[in-house]
Amino acid sequence: MSNNFFEALHQIANEKGITRETIEEIVESAMISAYKKQYGSNTNVRVVFDRDRNTVKIVSRKMVVNSPRNRAEEVHVAEARRFNPDARLGDEMDVEENPLESFGRIAAQTAKQVIVQKIKEAEKNIVYNDFKDKEGDLINGYLQRKTKDAIFVDLGKTEGILPAREQSPLEHFKTGERIKALVLSVQKNTKGPSVVLSRANTKFIQKLFEMEIPEVYDGVVQIVNIVREPGLRTKVAVTSERDDVDAVGACVGMKGIRIQSIVRELEGEKIDVVEWVDDRRIMASNALTPARVKEVIETRSGGVIAVVEKEQYKLAIGKAGHNARLSARLCGFDIDIKTEEQYREFLSSSESRAMVEQLFASKNVEETPLEELPGLDARTIKLLEAGGLFSVEDLVETSFDDLMKIDGIGEKTAKKIMDILAESIDFEEEMEEEGEEESAEGRQEEAGDAEAAGAADETDAEK
């Protein structure tokens, strides 16, 4: 075939974004299909691309005969000698086919249909692979048209669909308006790739935070959990491993400038950014933001009771209970919100009193917090708590070697802690008190034995 044909193939490949190898495979498939349409067989034919000369050849393997009966597999000796003067009867040789002469109208039409179909399939695969790689990322498009159940978004190479379930009730877009959305899923279908978008998914919120807040993008601030009821409220729990970074402050920004840009993107939806902590009581109090919690009590069931002032009760519950629901989902455990009056009524019941008594009995209420130990700084306290020591009593029972095993505590710090304990606690006085208690218990036992013996003597005398 001519150089022009070869160049036309590459031009199509560039325009459609198809690789050179793919377009050559398409042409090869089309030519072989046309050959089979013409001759009924394609077992002896191949397509040869000569990239150096920019040519395409169709070559078939045929036997040299005097009277060809099957032109697909046989060639006349005279024609064979045009390609090879030494050709003899019975030889097999490669014969170059001329599509303009060999292929009829139907075969040529078949080749054209195969090329068009394969190019369309290749385009669909390119678009599918392109958007499949963007799954879970943000993408920009323009509203093309709206229906009752969905919004169709022009994404350039294809059309995305934003279903009603993936939209926020606060949002209303106009035709031609720019839309930012999350690529939720990409699927193949007969008309091309189906790109499903979302503006309601929590991953959409996470990507907005990564886009607007450099600390989140760099991983300095980590998002632990996100819960959302689109159109009402979103709660985001964040933390940071660095002590010098305020996770909540980094997300909110100076005068709230960072979080406001995200709120504007969500058409005014409320966003609460709270600090994630392992303490269930503190976490529950943080999660109920913007309400102020007065007290949090853990329950036997694994949840907590949050006590708030009467004026804060509606704010803690939220519209149709959404703030309470989101707070519980954010924490991962049940949060029972009560006013002070409701909590007093709760405590007055015999069942609740038994629960509270058992709760406090299971805890060592006489334990002394580490903060009350003079000379122990906040950093050391934090290291001790990370090592599982939460009270002065725990510290007293810990040896010097065990202190050295805690991460961050060296020999110097361990010695300082032991010195503070020695100066602050009178171990001899405690041992004397324990001895006196044991002596008192012994005297009581001896007195009891004496009384029992006297009673036995009186009984014998009466007899």
C-alpha positions as CSV (number, residue, x, y, z in Angstrom):
1,M,0.0,0.0,0.0
2,S,1.1,3.6,-0.5
3,N,2.9,5.8,1.9
4,N,-0.2,8.0,2.1
5,F,-2.2,5.2,3.6
6,F,0.5,4.5,6.2
7,E,0.6,8.2,7.1
8,A,-3.2,8.4,7.3
9,L,-3.1,5.6,9.9
10,H,-0.7,7.5,12.1
11,Q,-2.7,10.7,11.8
12,I,-5.8,8.9,13.0
13,A,-3.9,7.5,15.9
14,N,-2.7,11.0,16.9
15,E,-6.2,12.5,16.6
16,K,-7.9,9.8,18.6
17,G,-5.1,9.4,21.2
18,I,-4.5,5.8,20.1
19,T,-1.0,4.3,20.2
20,R,0.8,3.4,17.0
21,E,0.8,-0.3,17.9
22,T,-3.0,-0.3,18.6
23,I,-3.9,1.3,15.2
24,E,-1.6,-1.2,13.4
25,E,-3.4,-4.1,15.2
26,I,-6.7,-2.6,14.1
27,V,-5.7,-2.4,10.4
28,E,-4.2,-5.9,10.6
29,S,-7.5,-7.3,12.0
30,A,-9.5,-5.4,9.3
31,M,-7.4,-6.7,6.4
32,I,-7.6,-10.3,7.6
33,S,-11.3,-10.0,8.0
34,A,-11.7,-8.6,4.5
35,Y,-9.5,-11.4,3.1
36,K,-11.7,-14.0,4.8
37,K,-14.8,-12.3,3.5
38,Q,-13.4,-12.5,-0.1
39,Y,-11.9,-16.0,-0.1
40,G,-13.6,-17.7,2.8
41,S,-10.3,-18.4,4.7
42,N,-7.6,-16.5,6.4
43,T,-5.3,-19.2,7.7
44,N,-2.6,-18.4,5.1
45,V,-2.5,-14.6,5.2
46,R,-0.6,-12.0,7.3
47,V,-0.2,-8.3,7.3
48,V,3.3,-6.9,7.3
49,F,4.1,-3.3,8.4
50,D,7.4,-1.9,7.1
51,R,8.0,1.1,9.3
52,D,11.3,2.0,7.5
53,R,9.5,2.4,4.2
54,N,6.2,3.5,5.6
55,T,4.3,0.7,3.8
56,V,1.7,-1.9,4.6
57,K,1.7,-5.3,2.8
58,I,-0.9,-8.2,2.7
59,V,1.0,-11.4,2.1
60,S,-0.6,-14.8,1.6
61,R,1.1,-18.2,1.4
62,K,0.1,-20.0,-1.8
63,M,1.0,-23.1,-3.9
64,V,2.2,-22.7,-7.5
65,V,-0.1,-24.6,-9.9
66,N,-1.0,-24.6,-13.6
67,S,-4.7,-24.1,-13.2
68,P,-5.6,-22.4,-9.9
69,R,-9.0,-23.5,-8.5
70,N,-8.8,-21.8,-5.1
71,R,-7.3,-18.4,-5.5
72,A,-7.0,-18.1,-1.7
73,E,-4.4,-20.9,-1.6
74,E,-3.2,-21.3,-5.2
75,V,-1.4,-19.1,-7.7
76,H,-0.7,-19.5,-11.4
77,V,2.9,-20.4,-12.3
78,A,3.2,-17.4,-14.6
79,E,2.0,-15.0,-11.9
80,A,4.3,-16.7,-9.3
81,R,7.3,-16.1,-11.6
82,R,6.6,-12.4,-11.5
83,F,7.6,-12.5,-7.8
84,N,10.2,-15.2,-8.1
85,P,11.6,-16.2,-11.5
86,D,12.8,-19.5,-10.1
87,A,9.2,-20.6,-9.0
88,R,8.3,-24.1,-10.0
89,L,5.1,-26.1,-9.9
90,G,4.3,-27.4,-6.4
91,D,6.4,-24.7,-4.6
92,E,4.9,-22.7,-1.8
93,M,5.7,-19.0,-1.8
94,D,4.6,-15.7,-0.3
95,V,2.5,-13.6,-2.7
96,E,1.8,-9.9,-2.1
97,E,-1.9,-9.1,-2.5
98,N,-3.2,-5.9,-3.9
99,P,-6.4,-5.0,-2.0
100,L,-7.7,-2.8,-4.8
101,E,-7.6,-5.9,-7.1
102,S,-8.1,-8.8,-4.7
103,F,-10.9,-7.4,-2.6
104,G,-14.4,-6.9,-3.9
105,R,-16.9,-4.3,-2.7
106,I,-18.3,-6.4,0.1
107,A,-14.8,-7.3,1.4
108,A,-13.7,-3.7,1.3
109,Q,-16.8,-2.6,3.1
110,T,-16.1,-5.3,5.8
111,A,-12.6,-3.9,6.2
112,K,-14.0,-0.4,6.6
113,Q,-16.5,-1.5,9.3
114,V,-13.9,-3.4,11.2
115,I,-11.6,-0.4,11.3
116,V,-14.3,2.0,12.4
117,Q,-15.6,-0.3,15.1
118,K,-12.1,-1.1,16.4
119,I,-11.2,2.6,16.6
120,K,-14.3,3.4,18.5
121,E,-13.6,0.5,21.0
122,A,-10.0,1.7,21.4
123,E,-11.3,5.2,22.1
124,K,-13.7,3.9,24.8
125,N,-10.9,1.9,26.4
126,I,-8.6,4.9,26.5
127,V,-11.3,7.0,28.1
128,Y,-12.2,4.2,30.6
129,N,-8.5,3.7,31.6
130,D,-8.0,7.5,31.9
131,F,-11.0,7.9,34.3
132,K,-10.4,4.6,36.1
133,D,-7.1,6.0,37.3
134,K,-8.9,9.1,38.6
135,E,-11.3,7.0,40.7
136,G,-11.4,8.5,44.2
137,D,-10.1,11.9,43.0
138,L,-11.8,15.3,42.5
139,I,-12.7,16.3,39.0
140,N,-14.1,19.5,37.4
141,G,-16.8,19.6,34.8
142,Y,-19.8,21.7,33.6
143,L,-23.5,21.0,33.9
144,Q,-24.7,19.8,30.6
145,R,-28.3,18.9,31.4
146,K,-30.5,18.0,34.3
147,T,-33.2,15.4,34.8
148,K,-35.4,14.5,37.8
149,D,-33.0,11.8,39.0
150,A,-29.6,13.0,38.0
151,I,-27.3,15.8,36.7
152,F,-25.2,15.1,33.6
153,V,-21.7,16.7,33.7
154,D,-19.5,17.4,30.7
155,L,-16.0,16.1,31.6
156,G,-14.4,16.7,28.2
157,K,-13.8,13.2,26.8
158,T,-17.0,11.8,28.2
159,E,-20.1,12.6,30.3
160,G,-20.3,12.0,34.0
161,I,-23.5,11.4,36.0
162,L,-24.3,12.9,39.4
163,P,-27.2,10.9,40.8
164,A,-29.7,12.5,43.1
165,R,-28.6,10.3,46.0
166,E,-25.1,11.7,45.6
167,Q,-26.2,15.3,45.8
168,S,-26.7,17.7,48.8
169,P,-30.2,19.1,49.3
170,L,-28.6,22.6,49.7
171,E,-27.1,22.5,46.2
172,H,-28.7,23.9,43.1
173,F,-26.8,24.2,39.8
174,K,-27.6,25.9,36.5
175,T,-26.8,24.7,33.0
176,G,-23.2,25.6,32.1
177,E,-22.1,26.1,35.7
178,R,-18.9,24.6,36.9
179,I,-19.2,21.5,39.2
180,K,-16.5,20.0,41.3
181,A,-17.2,16.3,42.3
182,L,-15.6,13.1,43.4
183,V,-15.1,10.3,40.8
184,L,-17.0,7.6,42.7
185,S,-16.9,4.7,40.3
186,V,-16.1,4.0,36.6
187,Q,-17.7,1.2,34.8
188,K,-17.8,-0.1,31.2
189,N,-20.9,-0.3,29.1
190,T,-21.9,-0.5,25.5
191,K,-22.1,3.3,24.9
192,G,-18.7,3.9,26.6
193,P,-17.5,4.3,30.2
194,S,-20.0,5.3,32.8
195,V,-18.5,7.8,35.2
196,V,-20.5,8.1,38.5
197,L,-19.8,11.3,40.5
198,S,-20.6,12.2,44.1
199,R,-20.8,15.4,46.2
200,A,-22.3,13.6,49.2
201,N,-19.7,10.9,49.9
202,T,-17.4,11.5,52.9
203,K,-14.4,11.0,50.6
204,F,-15.4,14.2,48.8
205,I,-14.9,16.0,52.1
206,Q,-11.6,14.4,52.7
207,K,-10.4,15.5,49.2
208,L,-11.6,19.1,49.8
209,F,-9.5,19.1,53.1
210,E,-6.5,17.8,51.2
211,M,-6.9,20.5,48.6
212,E,-7.4,23.4,50.9
213,I,-5.2,22.5,53.9
214,P,-1.5,21.8,53.2
215,E,-0.9,20.1,56.5
216,V,-3.6,17.5,55.7
217,Y,-2.2,17.0,52.2
218,D,1.4,16.5,53.6
219,G,0.2,14.1,56.3
220,V,1.2,16.4,59.2
221,V,-2.5,16.4,60.2
222,Q,-4.4,13.1,59.8
223,I,-8.1,12.8,59.4
224,V,-9.2,10.0,61.7
225,N,-12.9,9.9,60.8
226,I,-15.5,11.8,58.9
227,V,-19.3,11.5,59.3
228,R,-21.9,13.5,57.3
229,E,-25.5,14.1,56.7
230,P,-25.5,16.1,53.5
231,G,-27.2,19.4,53.7
232,L,-27.2,19.4,57.5
233,R,-23.8,18.9,59.1
234,T,-20.4,17.3,58.7
235,K,-18.1,16.3,61.6
236,V,-14.4,15.7,61.0
237,A,-12.1,14.3,63.7
238,V,-8.4,15.2,63.2
239,T,-5.1,14.6,65.1
240,S,-1.4,15.1,64.7
241,E,1.6,13.1,65.9
242,R,3.6,16.4,66.3
243,D,3.2,18.2,69.6
244,D,3.9,21.6,68.0
245,V,1.0,21.3,65.6
246,D,-2.6,22.3,66.5
247,A,-4.6,19.9,64.3
248,V,-7.9,21.7,64.7
249,G,-6.3,25.1,64.3
250,A,-4.5,24.1,61.1
251,C,-7.8,22.9,59.5
252,V,-9.8,26.0,60.6
253,G,-7.1,28.5,59.6
254,M,-6.6,32.1,60.7
255,K,-10.0,33.6,61.3
256,G,-11.6,30.5,59.8
257,I,-10.4,31.3,56.3
258,R,-9.5,27.7,55.4
259,I,-12.6,26.0,56.6
260,Q,-14.8,28.8,55.1
261,S,-13.6,28.0,51.6
262,I,-14.8,24.4,52.1
263,V,-18.1,25.6,53.6
264,R,-18.6,27.8,50.5
265,E,-18.0,24.8,48.2
266,L,-20.7,22.9,50.2
267,E,-23.2,25.8,49.8
268,G,-23.1,26.7,53.5
269,E,-23.2,23.2,55.1
270,K,-22.0,23.3,58.7
271,I,-18.7,21.7,59.4
272,D,-17.4,20.8,62.9
273,V,-13.6,20.0,63.2
274,V,-12.8,18.3,66.5
275,E,-9.7,16.8,68.0
276,W,-9.5,13.0,68.1
277,V,-8.5,11.6,71.5
278,D,-8.5,8.1,72.9
279,D,-10.3,9.1,76.2
280,R,-13.9,8.3,75.6
281,R,-15.2,11.0,77.8
282,I,-13.1,13.8,76.2
283,M,-13.9,12.5,72.8
284,A,-17.7,12.5,73.4
285,S,-17.4,16.0,74.7
286,N,-15.5,17.1,71.6
287,A,-17.8,15.3,69.2
288,L,-21.0,17.1,70.6
289,T,-19.6,20.5,69.4
290,P,-21.0,23.1,69.1
291,A,-22.9,22.2,72.4
292,R,-21.0,22.6,75.7
293,V,-20.9,19.5,77.8
294,K,-20.9,19.8,81.6
295,E,-20.0,16.2,82.5
296,V,-19.5,12.8,80.7
297,I,-20.0,9.5,82.6
298,E,-19.1,6.1,81.1
299,T,-21.7,3.3,81.3
300,R,-21.4,-0.4,81.7
301,S,-22.7,-0.9,78.2
302,G,-19.6,0.7,76.7
303,G,-21.4,4.0,75.9
304,V,-21.4,7.3,77.8
305,I,-23.9,9.7,79.3
306,A,-23.3,13.4,78.4
307,V,-24.8,15.8,80.8
308,V,-25.5,19.3,79.5
309,E,-27.3,22.4,80.8
310,K,-30.9,22.8,79.8
311,E,-30.1,25.7,77.4
312,Q,-27.6,23.5,75.6
313,Y,-29.9,20.4,75.2
314,K,-31.5,21.3,71.9
315,L,-28.1,22.3,70.5
316,A,-26.5,19.0,71.6
317,I,-29.4,17.0,70.0
318,G,-29.5,19.0,66.8
319,K,-32.2,19.3,64.2
320,A,-34.1,16.0,64.1
321,G,-31.4,14.6,66.3
322,H,-28.7,14.9,63.6
323,N,-26.0,16.3,66.0
324,A,-26.4,13.4,68.4
325,R,-26.4,10.8,65.6
326,L,-23.3,12.2,64.0
327,S,-21.5,12.5,67.3
328,A,-22.1,8.8,68.1
329,R,-21.0,7.7,64.6
330,L,-17.9,9.9,64.9
331,C,-16.9,8.4,68.3
332,G,-17.9,4.8,67.5
333,F,-20.0,4.3,70.7
334,D,-23.4,5.4,72.0
335,I,-23.9,8.8,73.5
336,D,-26.9,9.4,75.7
337,I,-27.6,13.1,76.1
338,K,-29.4,14.3,79.3
339,T,-30.0,17.6,81.0
340,E,-29.0,17.9,84.7
341,E,-32.6,17.4,85.8
342,Q,-32.9,14.2,83.6
343,Y,-29.6,12.9,85.0
344,R,-30.8,13.4,88.6
345,E,-34.0,11.5,87.8
346,F,-31.9,8.8,86.2
347,L,-29.7,8.5,89.3
348,S,-32.8,8.3,91.6
349,S,-33.9,5.0,90.1
350,S,-32.6,1.8,91.9
351,E,-31.3,0.3,88.7
352,S,-29.2,3.3,87.8
353,R,-27.9,3.6,91.4
354,A,-26.7,0.0,91.2
355,M,-25.1,0.7,87.9
356,V,-23.3,3.8,89.2
357,E,-22.1,2.0,92.3
358,Q,-20.8,-0.9,90.3
359,L,-19.1,1.6,87.9
360,F,-17.3,3.4,90.7
361,A,-16.5,0.2,92.6
362,S,-14.7,-1.1,89.5
363,K,-12.5,2.0,89.5
364,N,-9.9,2.9,92.1
365,V,-11.4,6.2,93.2
366,E,-8.6,6.6,95.8
367,E,-5.9,6.7,93.1
368,T,-3.9,9.9,93.1
369,P,-3.4,11.6,89.7
370,L,0.2,12.1,88.5
371,E,-0.4,15.8,88.3
372,E,-0.6,16.0,92.1
373,L,3.0,14.8,92.4
374,P,5.1,17.9,93.0
375,G,8.0,18.4,90.6
376,L,6.6,16.2,87.8
377,D,6.4,18.2,84.6
378,A,3.8,17.7,81.9
379,R,6.1,16.1,79.4
380,T,7.2,13.4,81.9
381,I,3.5,12.8,82.8
382,K,2.7,12.3,79.2
383,L,5.5,9.7,78.8
384,L,4.4,7.9,81.9
385,E,0.8,7.7,80.7
386,A,2.0,6.4,77.3
387,G,3.8,3.7,79.2
388,G,0.6,2.7,81.1
389,L,1.2,4.5,84.4
390,F,-1.8,6.8,85.3
391,S,-1.5,7.4,89.0
392,V,1.0,7.9,91.8
393,E,0.1,4.5,93.1
394,D,1.0,2.9,89.8
395,L,4.3,4.8,89.9
396,V,5.1,3.6,93.4
397,E,4.8,0.0,92.3
398,T,7.1,0.5,89.4
399,S,10.8,-0.2,89.6
400,F,13.7,1.9,88.3
401,D,14.4,-0.7,85.6
402,D,10.8,-0.7,84.5
403,L,10.8,3.1,84.2
404,M,13.8,2.8,81.9
405,K,11.9,0.5,79.6
406,I,9.3,3.3,78.8
407,D,9.9,5.0,75.5
408,G,11.3,8.5,76.0
409,I,12.5,7.9,79.6
410,G,16.2,7.6,80.1
411,E,18.4,7.0,83.1
412,K,18.5,10.7,84.1
413,T,14.7,11.1,83.9
414,A,14.0,7.8,85.7
415,K,16.4,8.9,88.6
416,K,14.6,12.2,88.8
417,I,11.2,10.5,89.1
418,M,12.5,8.2,91.8
419,D,13.9,11.2,93.7
420,I,10.5,13.0,93.5
421,L,8.8,9.9,94.8
422,A,11.2,9.6,97.7
423,E,10.8,13.3,98.6
424,S,7.0,13.4,98.3
425,I,5.9,10.0,99.8
426,D,6.8,8.7,103.3
427,F,7.1,5.0,102.6
428,E,8.0,4.2,106.3
429,E,4.8,5.9,107.6
430,E,2.7,3.9,105.1
431,M,4.3,0.7,106.2
432,E,3.7,1.5,109.9
433,E,0.0,2.3,109.1
434,E,-0.3,-1.0,107.3
435,G,1.3,-2.8,110.2
436,E,-1.0,-1.1,112.7
437,E,-4.0,-2.1,110.5
438,E,-2.8,-5.7,110.5
439,S,-2.2,-5.7,114.3
440,A,-5.7,-4.3,114.9
441,E,-7.1,-7.0,112.8
442,G,-5.2,-9.6,114.8
443,R,-6.4,-8.2,118.1
444,Q,-9.9,-8.3,116.9
445,E,-9.5,-11.9,115.9
446,E,-8.0,-12.8,119.3
447,A,-10.8,-11.0,121.1
448,G,-13.3,-12.9,119.0
449,D,-11.6,-16.2,119.9
450,A,-11.6,-15.3,123.6
451,E,-15.3,-14.4,123.6
452,A,-16.1,-17.7,121.9
453,A,-14.1,-19.7,124.5
454,G,-15.9,-17.9,127.4
455,A,-19.2,-18.7,125.9
456,A,-18.3,-22.3,125.6
457,D,-17.3,-22.4,129.4
458,E,-20.6,-20.9,130.4
459,T,-22.5,-23.5,128.5
460,D,-20.5,-26.3,130.2
461,A,-21.2,-24.9,133.7
462,E,-24.9,-24.7,133.0
463,K,-24.9,-28.3,132.0
